Amino acid sequence: MDLNKYQKLIEELYFEKDSKRGLDKTFNWFVEEIGEFSRAIRKKDKKRIREEFADCLAWLLSVGSILGIDAEEAMTKYREGCPKCGSCPCECKE
Amino acid sequence: MDLNKYQKLIEELYFEKDSKRGLDKTFNWFVEEIGEFSRAIRKKDKKRIREEFADCLAWLLSVGSILGIDAEEAMTKYREGCPKCGSCPCECKE
């Protein structure tokens, strides 16, 4: 499914609640999800890892929506190779 | 563009480097990007906010790839309403 359709889906589900809660508080929830994702990785809980990955993605999209970001448009920066070195695969030095 | 196509695009760009670096170190980079995203929000730098949003999404997808997660498959949990209350929009209490 299109990235933008996912963003719209998450908006239908959560935009009203998330925008009422506000940007900073919603960002905190996003960070909380990242913590849960990290814990699932540490515990090597495969089902949980997948669930928490999806939650991180959903909250990131929702934070983006509050900020007025079009996810698809934002991701165009990756469509012409690495935004830093211009190559694909990336040849940047670490 | 499809979410999975974005995941494949990010894999073409970064999977070799990111998987060589390993899961934990790549997760740290992902968290670093979240910090940059947070800073851009604090500074109200619109262009930067969009850039950092995309970077967070790209790194999240790459962490997912290292973990063998299919982003599209993982996101199915949001396709039948809120995974907790089952409603759309979500009616969960905070």
N, CA and C atoms of all chains as a GROMACS GRO file, in nm:
protein
  564
    1MET      N    1   0.085  -0.120   0.000
    1MET     CA    2   0.000   0.000   0.000
    1MET      C    3   0.089   0.125   0.000
    2ASP      N    4   0.042   0.229  -0.066
    2ASP     CA    5   0.118   0.353  -0.074
    2ASP      C    6   0.152   0.411   0.063
    3LEU      N    7   0.271   0.466   0.073
    3LEU     CA    8   0.311   0.532   0.197
    3LEU      C    9   0.208   0.638   0.238
    4ASN      N   10   0.163   0.716   0.141
    4ASN     CA   11   0.064   0.820   0.170
    4ASN      C   12  -0.068   0.764   0.217
    5LYS      N   13  -0.104   0.647   0.166
    5LYS     CA   14  -0.229   0.584   0.212
    5LYS      C   15  -0.214   0.542   0.357
    6TYR      N   16  -0.095   0.495   0.392
    6TYR     CA   17  -0.071   0.461   0.533
    6TYR      C   18  -0.080   0.586   0.619
    7GLN      N   19  -0.023   0.695   0.568
    7GLN     CA   20  -0.030   0.818   0.648
    7GLN      C   21  -0.177   0.861   0.666
    8LYS      N   22  -0.257   0.849   0.559
    8LYS     CA   23  -0.399   0.886   0.569
    8LYS      C   24  -0.473   0.792   0.664
    9LEU      N   25  -0.439   0.663   0.657
    9LEU     CA   26  -0.500   0.564   0.746
    9LEU      C   27  -0.472   0.600   0.892
   10ILE      N   28  -0.349   0.632   0.920
   10ILE     CA   29  -0.311   0.669   1.058
   10ILE      C   30  -0.380   0.800   1.099
   11GLU      N   31  -0.396   0.890   1.002
   11GLU     CA   32  -0.468   1.015   1.032
   11GLU      C   33  -0.613   0.986   1.067
   12GLU      N   34  -0.676   0.900   0.989
   12GLU     CA   35  -0.817   0.865   1.018
   12GLU      C   36  -0.830   0.807   1.159
   13LEU      N   37  -0.733   0.724   1.194
   13LEU     CA   38  -0.738   0.659   1.324
   13LEU      C   39  -0.706   0.755   1.438
   14TYR      N   40  -0.602   0.837   1.421
   14TYR     CA   41  -0.544   0.905   1.537
   14TYR      C   42  -0.528   1.057   1.527
   15PHE      N   43  -0.550   1.115   1.408
   15PHE     CA   44  -0.513   1.257   1.395
   15PHE      C   45  -0.587   1.346   1.495
   16GLU      N   46  -0.716   1.321   1.512
   16GLU     CA   47  -0.793   1.409   1.601
   16GLU      C   48  -0.736   1.403   1.743
   17LYS      N   49  -0.718   1.280   1.793
   17LYS     CA   50  -0.664   1.264   1.929
   17LYS      C   51  -0.522   1.321   1.940
   18ASP      N   52  -0.440   1.286   1.841
   18ASP     CA   53  -0.298   1.324   1.849
   18ASP      C   54  -0.279   1.475   1.836
   19SER      N   55  -0.357   1.538   1.748
   19SER     CA   56  -0.340   1.682   1.731
   19SER      C   57  -0.397   1.757   1.852
   20LYS      N   58  -0.502   1.704   1.912
   20LYS     CA   59  -0.554   1.766   2.037
   20LYS      C   60  -0.451   1.755   2.148
   21ARG      N   61  -0.386   1.638   2.158
   21ARG     CA   62  -0.283   1.617   2.260
   21ARG      C   63  -0.166   1.713   2.238
   22GLY      N   64  -0.140   1.741   2.109
   22GLY     CA   65  -0.035   1.837   2.075
   22GLY      C   66   0.093   1.770   2.029
   23LEU      N   67   0.176   1.849   1.962
   23LEU     CA   68   0.298   1.797   1.902
   23LEU      C   69   0.395   1.738   2.004
   24ASP      N   70   0.426   1.815   2.108
   24ASP     CA   71   0.530   1.769   2.202
   24ASP      C   72   0.488   1.642   2.274
   25LYS      N   73   0.365   1.637   2.321
   25LYS     CA   74   0.319   1.516   2.392
   25LYS      C   75   0.313   1.397   2.297
   26THR      N   76   0.273   1.421   2.174
   26THR     CA   77   0.265   1.311   2.077
   26THR      C   78   0.405   1.263   2.041
   27PHE      N   79   0.499   1.357   2.035
   27PHE     CA   80   0.639   1.319   2.011
   27PHE      C   81   0.690   1.230   2.126
   28ASN      N   82   0.650   1.264   2.249
   28ASN     CA   83   0.689   1.181   2.364
   28ASN      C   84   0.637   1.038   2.350
   29TRP      N   85   0.513   1.024   2.303
   29TRP     CA   86   0.457   0.890   2.282
   29TRP      C   87   0.536   0.814   2.177
   30PHE      N   88   0.575   0.887   2.073
   30PHE     CA   89   0.657   0.826   1.967
   30PHE      C   90   0.787   0.773   2.028
   31VAL      N   91   0.850   0.854   2.110
   31VAL     CA   92   0.976   0.812   2.173
   31VAL      C   93   0.953   0.692   2.265
   32GLU      N   94   0.840   0.692   2.335
   32GLU     CA   95   0.805   0.578   2.421
   32GLU      C   96   0.797   0.450   2.338
   33GLU      N   97   0.738   0.461   2.220
   33GLU     CA   98   0.728   0.343   2.131
   33GLU      C   99   0.865   0.293   2.088
   34ILE      N  100   0.956   0.387   2.066
   34ILE     CA  101   1.092   0.349   2.028
   34ILE      C  102   1.156   0.270   2.142
   35GLY      N  103   1.128   0.312   2.264
   35GLY     CA  104   1.176   0.238   2.380
   35GLY      C  105   1.120   0.096   2.384
   36GLU      N  106   0.993   0.083   2.352
   36GLU     CA  107   0.930  -0.051   2.352
   36GLU      C  108   0.989  -0.138   2.240
   37PHE      N  109   1.017  -0.074   2.128
   37PHE     CA  110   1.080  -0.143   2.015
   37PHE      C  111   1.219  -0.193   2.057
   38SER      N  112   1.292  -0.106   2.124
   38SER     CA  113   1.426  -0.141   2.170
   38SER      C  114   1.421  -0.257   2.270
   39ARG      N  115   1.324  -0.253   2.361
   39ARG     CA  116   1.311  -0.360   2.460
   39ARG      C  117   1.278  -0.494   2.392
   40ALA      N  118   1.187  -0.490   2.294
   40ALA     CA  119   1.150  -0.612   2.221
   40ALA      C  120   1.273  -0.672   2.150
   41ILE      N  121   1.358  -0.583   2.095
   41ILE     CA  122   1.481  -0.629   2.029
   41ILE      C  123   1.572  -0.695   2.132
   42ARG      N  124   1.588  -0.630   2.247
   42ARG     CA  125   1.674  -0.685   2.353
   42ARG      C  126   1.624  -0.822   2.396
   43LYS      N  127   1.493  -0.837   2.406
   43LYS     CA  128   1.435  -0.965   2.452
   43LYS      C  129   1.422  -1.068   2.340
   44LYS      N  130   1.459  -1.027   2.218
   44LYS     CA  131   1.452  -1.115   2.101
   44LYS      C  132   1.312  -1.176   2.083
   45ASP      N  133   1.210  -1.094   2.109
   45ASP     CA  134   1.070  -1.139   2.098
   45ASP      C  135   1.020  -1.102   1.958
   46LYS      N  136   1.028  -1.201   1.868
   46LYS     CA  137   1.004  -1.173   1.725
   46LYS      C  138   0.868  -1.110   1.696
   47LYS      N  139   0.762  -1.166   1.757
   47LYS     CA  140   0.628  -1.114   1.732
   47LYS      C  141   0.619  -0.970   1.782
   48ARG      N  142   0.671  -0.949   1.903
   48ARG     CA  143   0.670  -0.818   1.964
   48ARG      C  144   0.751  -0.717   1.883
   49ILE      N  145   0.865  -0.760   1.833
   49ILE     CA  146   0.951  -0.673   1.753
   49ILE      C  147   0.874  -0.618   1.633
   50ARG      N  148   0.800  -0.706   1.566
   50ARG     CA  149   0.723  -0.664   1.449
   50ARG      C  150   0.613  -0.566   1.488
   51GLU      N  151   0.547  -0.596   1.600
   51GLU     CA  152   0.439  -0.508   1.649
   51GLU      C  153   0.494  -0.369   1.682
   52GLU      N  154   0.605  -0.367   1.752
   52GLU     CA  155   0.661  -0.238   1.797
   52GLU      C  156   0.720  -0.160   1.681
   53PHE      N  157   0.775  -0.233   1.583
   53PHE     CA  158   0.821  -0.166   1.460
   53PHE      C  159   0.704  -0.090   1.396
   54ALA      N  160   0.590  -0.158   1.383
   54ALA     CA  161   0.472  -0.096   1.322
   54ALA      C  162   0.426   0.023   1.405
   55ASP      N  163   0.432   0.010   1.538
   55ASP     CA  164   0.390   0.121   1.625
   55ASP      C  165   0.481   0.242   1.606
   56CYS      N  166   0.611   0.218   1.598
   56CYS     CA  167   0.705   0.329   1.573
   56CYS      C  168   0.672   0.399   1.442
   57LEU      N  169   0.646   0.320   1.340
   57LEU     CA  170   0.615   0.377   1.209
   57LEU      C  171   0.484   0.456   1.214
   58ALA      N  172   0.384   0.400   1.280
   58ALA     CA  173   0.254   0.467   1.291
   58ALA      C  174   0.267   0.601   1.366
   59TRP      N  175   0.341   0.599   1.478
   59TRP     CA  176   0.358   0.724   1.556
   59TRP      C  177   0.443   0.825   1.480
   60LEU      N  178   0.542   0.778   1.408
   60LEU     CA  179   0.623   0.870   1.328
   60LEU      C  180   0.536   0.939   1.222
   61LEU      N  181   0.452   0.860   1.155
   61LEU     CA  182   0.363   0.918   1.054
   61LEU      C  183   0.268   1.019   1.118
   62SER      N  184   0.221   0.987   1.238
   62SER     CA  185   0.128   1.077   1.305
   62SER      C  186   0.196   1.208   1.348
   63VAL      N  187   0.317   1.198   1.398
   63VAL     CA  188   0.394   1.319   1.430
   63VAL      C  189   0.411   1.401   1.302
   64GLY      N  190   0.443   1.333   1.193
   64GLY     CA  191   0.456   1.400   1.064
   64GLY      C  192   0.328   1.472   1.024
   65SER      N  193   0.215   1.409   1.046
   65SER     CA  194   0.087   1.470   1.010
   65SER      C  195   0.062   1.597   1.092
   66ILE      N  196   0.093   1.592   1.221
   66ILE     CA  197   0.076   1.711   1.305
   66ILE      C  198   0.164   1.825   1.254
   67LEU      N  199   0.282   1.789   1.203
   67LEU     CA  200   0.376   1.889   1.150
   67LEU      C  201   0.342   1.932   1.008
   68GLY      N  202   0.238   1.872   0.950
   68GLY     CA  203   0.201   1.907   0.813
   68GLY      C  204   0.293   1.849   0.708
   69ILE      N  205   0.364   1.742   0.744
   69ILE     CA  206   0.456   1.679   0.650
   69ILE      C  207   0.383   1.576   0.566
   70ASP      N  208   0.407   1.579   0.436
   70ASP     CA  209   0.361   1.476   0.344
   70ASP      C  210   0.475   1.373   0.336
   71ALA      N  211   0.450   1.254   0.391
   71ALA     CA  212   0.557   1.153   0.403
   71ALA      C  213   0.617   1.118   0.266
   72GLU      N  214   0.530   1.101   0.170
   72GLU     CA  215   0.574   1.066   0.035
   72GLU      C  216   0.668   1.173  -0.021
   73GLU      N  217   0.625   1.297  -0.004
   73GLU     CA  218   0.702   1.410  -0.055
   73GLU      C  219   0.838   1.418   0.017
   74ALA      N  220   0.835   1.398   0.150
   74ALA     CA  221   0.959   1.404   0.228
   74ALA      C  222   1.057   1.296   0.182
   75MET      N  223   1.004   1.178   0.147
   75MET     CA  224   1.091   1.066   0.110
   75MET      C  225   1.152   1.079  -0.029
   76THR      N  226   1.110   1.178  -0.106
   76THR     CA  227   1.171   1.195  -0.239
   76THR      C  228   1.322   1.216  -0.226
   77LYS      N  229   1.369   1.265  -0.111
   77LYS     CA  230   1.513   1.287  -0.095
   77LYS      C  231   1.595   1.160  -0.112
   78TYR      N  232   1.528   1.044  -0.096
   78TYR     CA  233   1.600   0.916  -0.110
   78TYR      C  234   1.583   0.851  -0.247
   79ARG      N  235   1.512   0.918  -0.336
   79ARG     CA  236   1.478   0.852  -0.462
   79ARG      C  237   1.584   0.866  -0.571
   80GLU      N  238   1.682   0.952  -0.547
   80GLU     CA  239   1.788   0.969  -0.648
   80GLU      C  240   1.923   0.928  -0.591
   81GLY      N  241   1.926   0.820  -0.517
   81GLY     CA  242   2.051   0.777  -0.453
   81GLY      C  243   2.065   0.838  -0.315
   82CYS      N  244   2.174   0.806  -0.250
   82CYS     CA  245   2.199   0.860  -0.115
   82CYS      C  246   2.201   1.013  -0.121
   83PRO      N  247   2.125   1.080  -0.034
   83PRO     CA  248   2.120   1.228  -0.038
   83PRO      C  249   2.257   1.292  -0.010
   84LYS      N  250   2.349   1.215   0.053
   84LYS     CA  251   2.480   1.276   0.081
   84LYS      C  252   2.582   1.252  -0.030
   85CYS      N  253   2.599   1.124  -0.071
   85CYS     CA  254   2.703   1.094  -0.172
   85CYS      C  255   2.646   1.081  -0.314
   86GLY      N  256   2.515   1.069  -0.325
   86GLY     CA  257   2.451   1.058  -0.456
   86GLY      C  258   2.457   0.920  -0.517
   87SER      N  259   2.524   0.825  -0.451
   87SER     CA  260   2.539   0.690  -0.507
   87SER      C  261   2.434   0.593  -0.455
   88CYS      N  262   2.417   0.486  -0.530
   88CYS     CA  263   2.332   0.376  -0.486
   88CYS      C  264   2.399   0.245  -0.530
   89PRO      N  265   2.447   0.163  -0.434
   89PRO     CA  266   2.442   0.184  -0.289
   89PRO      C  267   2.527   0.302  -0.243
   90CYS      N  268   2.495   0.350  -0.125
   90CYS     CA  269   2.565   0.462  -0.063
   90CYS      C  270   2.714   0.432  -0.047
   91GLU      N  271   2.795   0.534  -0.078
   91GLU     CA  272   2.941   0.518  -0.064
   91GLU      C  273   3.000   0.613   0.040
   92CYS      N  274   2.913   0.672   0.122
   92CYS     CA  275   2.962   0.763   0.227
   92CYS      C  276   3.056   0.688   0.321
   93LYS      N  277   3.157   0.760   0.368
   93LYS     CA  278   3.241   0.704   0.475
   93LYS      C  279   3.173   0.730   0.608
   94GLU      N  280   3.189   0.638   0.700
   94GLU     CA  281   3.126   0.656   0.832
   94GLU      C  282   3.208   0.753   0.916
   95MET      N  283   0.429   0.609  -0.357
   95MET     CA  284   0.501   0.483  -0.380
   95MET      C  285   0.472   0.386  -0.265
   96ASP      N  286   0.468   0.260  -0.298
   96ASP     CA  287   0.441   0.157  -0.197
   96ASP      C  288   0.542   0.161  -0.082
   97LEU      N  289   0.489   0.136   0.037
   97LEU     CA  290   0.576   0.129   0.155
   97LEU      C  291   0.689   0.028   0.133
   98ASN      N  292   0.652  -0.087   0.076
   98ASN     CA  293   0.754  -0.190   0.052
   98ASN      C  294   0.859  -0.147  -0.050
   99LYS      N  295   0.816  -0.066  -0.146
   99LYS     CA  296   0.914  -0.017  -0.244
   99LYS      C  297   1.012   0.077  -0.176
  100TYR      N  298   0.960   0.157  -0.081
  100TYR     CA  299   1.051   0.242  -0.004
  100TYR      C  300   1.148   0.158   0.076
  101GLN      N  301   1.096   0.051   0.136
  101GLN     CA  302   1.187  -0.035   0.214
  101GLN      C  303   1.294  -0.094   0.123
  102LYS      N  304   1.255  -0.137   0.003
  102LYS     CA  305   1.353  -0.193  -0.092
  102LYS      C  306   1.453  -0.088  -0.137
  103LEU      N  307   1.403   0.034  -0.160
  103LEU     CA  308   1.490   0.145  -0.200
  103LEU      C  309   1.596   0.171  -0.093
  104ILE      N  310   1.552   0.175   0.031
  104ILE     CA  311   1.645   0.198   0.142
  104ILE      C  312   1.743   0.080   0.155
  105GLU      N  313   1.693  -0.040   0.128
  105GLU     CA  314   1.782  -0.157   0.130
  105GLU      C  315   1.890  -0.146   0.022
  106GLU      N  316   1.848  -0.106  -0.097
  106GLU     CA  317   1.947  -0.091  -0.206
  106GLU      C  318   2.054   0.011  -0.167
  107LEU      N  319   2.011   0.118  -0.102
  107LEU     CA  320   2.104   0.223  -0.064
  107LEU      C  321   2.193   0.184   0.053
  108TYR      N  322   2.134   0.121   0.154
  108TYR     CA  323   2.205   0.111   0.283
  108TYR      C  324   2.215  -0.028   0.345
  109PHE      N  325   2.146  -0.128   0.290
  109PHE     CA  326   2.141  -0.256   0.363
  109PHE      C  327   2.279  -0.316   0.388
  110GLU      N  328   2.364  -0.310   0.285
  110GLU     CA  329   2.496  -0.372   0.301
  110GLU      C  330   2.574  -0.304   0.414
  111LYS      N  331   2.579  -0.171   0.410
  111LYS     CA  332   2.651  -0.097   0.515
  111LYS      C  333   2.587  -0.118   0.652
  112ASP      N  334   2.454  -0.106   0.655
  112ASP     CA  335   2.384  -0.111   0.784
  112ASP      C  336   2.392  -0.250   0.847
  113SER      N  337   2.381  -0.354   0.764
  113SER     CA  338   2.384  -0.488   0.821
  113SER      C  339   2.526  -0.525   0.865
  114LYS      N  340   2.626  -0.473   0.791
  114LYS     CA  341   2.766  -0.495   0.834
  114LYS      C  342   2.792  -0.426   0.968
  115ARG      N  343   2.739  -0.305   0.981
  115ARG     CA  344   2.756  -0.228   1.106
  115ARG      C  345   2.689  -0.301   1.222
  116GLY      N  346   2.578  -0.369   1.188
  116GLY     CA  347   2.508  -0.449   1.288
  116GLY      C  348   2.384  -0.380   1.343
  117LEU      N  349   2.297  -0.461   1.403
  117LEU     CA  350   2.168  -0.413   1.452
  117LEU      C  351   2.181  -0.304   1.557
  118ASP      N  352   2.259  -0.329   1.661
  118ASP     CA  353   2.264  -0.234   1.772
  118ASP      C  354   2.320  -0.099   1.730
  119LYS      N  355   2.428  -0.102   1.656
  119LYS     CA  356   2.488   0.025   1.611
  119LYS      C  357   2.395   0.099   1.516
  120THR      N  358   2.326   0.024   1.430
  120THR     CA  359   2.234   0.089   1.337
  120THR      C  360   2.114   0.147   1.413
  121PHE      N  361   2.072   0.076   1.517
  121PHE     CA  362   1.964   0.128   1.602
  121PHE      C  363   2.009   0.260   1.666
  122ASN      N  364   2.134   0.266   1.710
  122ASN     CA  365   2.186   0.391   1.768
  122ASN      C  366   2.180   0.507   1.668
  123TRP      N  367   2.213   0.480   1.543
  123TRP     CA  368   2.204   0.584   1.440
  123TRP      C  369   2.060   0.629   1.423
  124PHE      N  370   1.969   0.533   1.426
  124PHE     CA  371   1.826   0.565   1.414
  124PHE      C  372   1.787   0.661   1.528
  125VAL      N  373   1.830   0.629   1.649
  125VAL     CA  374   1.798   0.714   1.764
  125VAL      C  375   1.862   0.852   1.750
  126GLU      N  376   1.983   0.855   1.695
  126GLU     CA  377   2.050   0.984   1.669
  126GLU      C  378   1.965   1.070   1.575
  127GLU      N  379   1.908   1.006   1.473
  127GLU     CA  380   1.822   1.079   1.378
  127GLU      C  381   1.699   1.134   1.447
  128ILE      N  382   1.646   1.058   1.542
  128ILE     CA  383   1.529   1.106   1.616
  128ILE      C  384   1.566   1.231   1.695
  129GLY      N  385   1.686   1.232   1.750
  129GLY     CA  386   1.735   1.350   1.819
  129GLY      C  387   1.744   1.470   1.726
  130GLU      N  388   1.792   1.447   1.604
  130GLU     CA  389   1.803   1.557   1.507
  130GLU      C  390   1.664   1.608   1.466
  131PHE      N  391   1.572   1.513   1.454
  131PHE     CA  392   1.432   1.548   1.422
  131PHE      C  393   1.376   1.636   1.535
  132SER      N  394   1.400   1.595   1.657
  132SER     CA  395   1.352   1.668   1.774
  132SER      C  396   1.411   1.809   1.778
  133ARG      N  397   1.540   1.819   1.747
  133ARG     CA  398   1.605   1.951   1.748
  133ARG      C  399   1.546   2.042   1.640
  134ALA      N  400   1.522   1.986   1.521
  134ALA     CA  401   1.463   2.065   1.411
  134ALA      C  402   1.324   2.116   1.452
  135ILE      N  403   1.249   2.032   1.523
  135ILE     CA  404   1.116   2.073   1.571
  135ILE      C  405   1.131   2.189   1.670
  136ARG      N  406   1.224   2.172   1.764
  136ARG     CA  407   1.246   2.278   1.864
  136ARG      C  408   1.284   2.409   1.799
  137LYS      N  409   1.365   2.401   1.693
  137LYS     CA  410   1.411   2.523   1.625
  137LYS      C  411   1.311   2.574   1.520
  138LYS      N  412   1.200   2.500   1.505
  138LYS     CA  413   1.095   2.537   1.408
  138LYS      C  414   1.152   2.560   1.267
  139ASP      N  415   1.248   2.476   1.230
  139ASP     CA  416   1.312   2.486   1.098
  139ASP      C  417   1.239   2.392   1.002
  140LYS      N  418   1.144   2.450   0.927
  140LYS     CA  419   1.052   2.368   0.846
  140LYS      C  420   1.120   2.275   0.748
  141LYS      N  421   1.220   2.328   0.676
  141LYS     CA  422   1.289   2.246   0.575
  141LYS      C  423   1.361   2.130   0.645
  142ARG      N  424   1.428   2.166   0.754
  142ARG     CA  425   1.504   2.068   0.831
  142ARG      C  426   1.411   1.962   0.892
  143ILE      N  427   1.296   2.005   0.940
  143ILE     CA  428   1.199   1.913   1.000
  143ILE      C  429   1.161   1.804   0.899
  144ARG      N  430   1.134   1.847   0.776
  144ARG     CA  431   1.096   1.752   0.672
  144ARG      C  432   1.209   1.656   0.639
  145GLU      N  433   1.330   1.712   0.632
  145GLU     CA  434   1.448   1.629   0.604
  145GLU      C  435   1.469   1.523   0.713
  146GLU      N  436   1.459   1.567   0.837
  146GLU     CA  437   1.487   1.477   0.950
  146GLU      C  438   1.375   1.374   0.966
  147PHE      N  439   1.252   1.414   0.935
  147PHE     CA  440   1.142   1.319   0.934
  147PHE      C  441   1.174   1.204   0.838
  148ALA      N  442   1.216   1.241   0.717
  148ALA     CA  443   1.250   1.139   0.616
  148ALA      C  444   1.365   1.051   0.663
  149ASP      N  445   1.464   1.113   0.729
  149ASP     CA  446   1.578   1.036   0.779
  149ASP      C  447   1.532   0.935   0.885
  150CYS      N  448   1.445   0.978   0.975
  150CYS     CA  449   1.392   0.885   1.077
  150CYS      C  450   1.322   0.768   1.011
  151LEU      N  451   1.241   0.799   0.911
  151LEU     CA  452   1.167   0.693   0.842
  151LEU      C  453   1.262   0.598   0.770
  152ALA      N  454   1.363   0.655   0.704
  152ALA     CA  455   1.461   0.572   0.632
  152ALA      C  456   1.537   0.481   0.728
  153TRP      N  457   1.580   0.535   0.841
  153TRP     CA  458   1.656   0.454   0.938
  153TRP      C  459   1.566   0.350   1.003
  154LEU      N  460   1.442   0.386   1.029
  154LEU     CA  461   1.349   0.288   1.087
  154LEU      C  462   1.330   0.171   0.990
  155LEU      N  463   1.312   0.203   0.862
  155LEU     CA  464   1.295   0.097   0.762
  155LEU      C  465   1.421   0.010   0.755
  156SER      N  466   1.536   0.073   0.767
  156SER     CA  467   1.661  -0.003   0.758
  156SER      C  468   1.679  -0.094   0.880
  157VAL      N  469   1.646  -0.044   0.999
  157VAL     CA  470   1.649  -0.128   1.119
  157VAL      C  471   1.554  -0.246   1.098
  158GLY      N  472   1.437  -0.216   1.044
  158GLY     CA  473   1.339  -0.323   1.015
  158GLY      C  474   1.397  -0.427   0.921
  159SER      N  475   1.469  -0.382   0.819
  159SER     CA  476   1.528  -0.476   0.722
  159SER      C  477   1.630  -0.567   0.788
  160ILE      N  478   1.713  -0.510   0.876
  160ILE     CA  479   1.812  -0.592   0.948
  160ILE      C  480   1.742  -0.697   1.032
  161LEU      N  481   1.626  -0.660   1.087
  161LEU     CA  482   1.548  -0.752   1.171
  161LEU      C  483   1.463  -0.851   1.089
  162GLY      N  484   1.469  -0.837   0.956
  162GLY     CA  485   1.389  -0.925   0.870
  162GLY      C  486   1.240  -0.893   0.870
  163ILE      N  487   1.207  -0.768   0.905
  163ILE     CA  488   1.066  -0.726   0.908
  163ILE      C  489   1.023  -0.676   0.772
  164ASP      N  490   0.908  -0.722   0.728
  164ASP     CA  491   0.843  -0.669   0.608
  164ASP      C  492   0.750  -0.558   0.656
  165ALA      N  493   0.786  -0.432   0.621
  165ALA     CA  494   0.714  -0.317   0.676
  165ALA      C  495   0.564  -0.322   0.642
  166GLU      N  496   0.535  -0.357   0.519
  166GLU     CA  497   0.396  -0.365   0.473
  166GLU      C  498   0.317  -0.467   0.558
  167GLU      N  499   0.379  -0.581   0.577
  167GLU     CA  500   0.316  -0.689   0.654
  167GLU      C  501   0.295  -0.644   0.799
  168ALA      N  502   0.397  -0.579   0.855
  168ALA     CA  503   0.387  -0.533   0.994
  168ALA      C  504   0.274  -0.432   1.011
  169MET      N  505   0.254  -0.348   0.910
  169MET     CA  506   0.153  -0.242   0.920
  169MET      C  507   0.010  -0.292   0.904
  170THR      N  508  -0.007  -0.418   0.867
  170THR     CA  509  -0.145  -0.470   0.854
  170THR      C  510  -0.219  -0.456   0.988
  171LYS      N  511  -0.147  -0.449   1.100
  171LYS     CA  512  -0.214  -0.437   1.230
  171LYS      C  513  -0.300  -0.311   1.239
  172TYR      N  514  -0.271  -0.212   1.154
  172TYR     CA  515  -0.348  -0.087   1.157
  172TYR      C  516  -0.458  -0.080   1.052
  173ARG      N  517  -0.473  -0.188   0.975
  173ARG     CA  518  -0.565  -0.179   0.862
  173ARG      C  519  -0.709  -0.212   0.896
  174GLU      N  520  -0.732  -0.263   1.015
  174GLU     CA  521  -0.870  -0.295   1.056
  174GLU      C  522  -0.911  -0.211   1.176
  175GLY      N  523  -0.876  -0.085   1.175
  175GLY     CA  524  -0.907   0.002   1.289
  175GLY      C  525  -0.795  -0.002   1.391
  176CYS      N  526  -0.814   0.072   1.499
  176CYS     CA  527  -0.713   0.075   1.606
  176CYS      C  528  -0.690  -0.065   1.660
  177PRO      N  529  -0.564  -0.110   1.667
  177PRO     CA  530  -0.537  -0.246   1.715
  177PRO      C  531  -0.583  -0.269   1.860
  178LYS      N  532  -0.601  -0.161   1.936
  178LYS     CA  533  -0.644  -0.179   2.076
  178LYS      C  534  -0.796  -0.177   2.090
  179CYS      N  535  -0.863  -0.074   2.037
  179CYS     CA  536  -1.009  -0.063   2.058
  179CYS      C  537  -1.088  -0.113   1.939
  180GLY      N  538  -1.023  -0.132   1.825
  180GLY     CA  539  -1.092  -0.181   1.706
  180GLY      C  540  -1.169  -0.075   1.629
  181SER      N  541  -1.174   0.048   1.683
  181SER     CA  542  -1.252   0.154   1.616
  181SER      C  543  -1.168   0.242   1.525
  182CYS      N  544  -1.237   0.308   1.434
  182CYS     CA  545  -1.175   0.410   1.348
  182CYS      C  546  -1.272   0.527   1.334
  183PRO      N  547  -1.241   0.644   1.390
  183PRO     CA  548  -1.120   0.676   1.466
  183PRO      C  549  -1.111   0.601   1.599
  184CYS      N  550  -0.991   0.595   1.648
  184CYS     CA  551  -0.960   0.528   1.775
  184CYS      C  552  -1.041   0.590   1.890
  185GLU      N  553  -1.095   0.501   1.974
  185GLU     CA  554  -1.172   0.549   2.090
  185GLU      C  555  -1.106   0.509   2.222
  186CYS      N  556  -0.980   0.468   2.217
  186CYS     CA  557  -0.909   0.433   2.341
  186CYS      C  558  -0.904   0.552   2.436
  187LYS      N  559  -0.913   0.523   2.565
  187LYS     CA  560  -0.889   0.628   2.664
  187LYS      C  561  -0.740   0.639   2.686
  188GLU      N  562  -0.693   0.761   2.711
  188GLU     CA  563  -0.548   0.780   2.735
  188GLU      C  564  -0.513   0.735   2.876
   0.00000   0.00000   0.00000
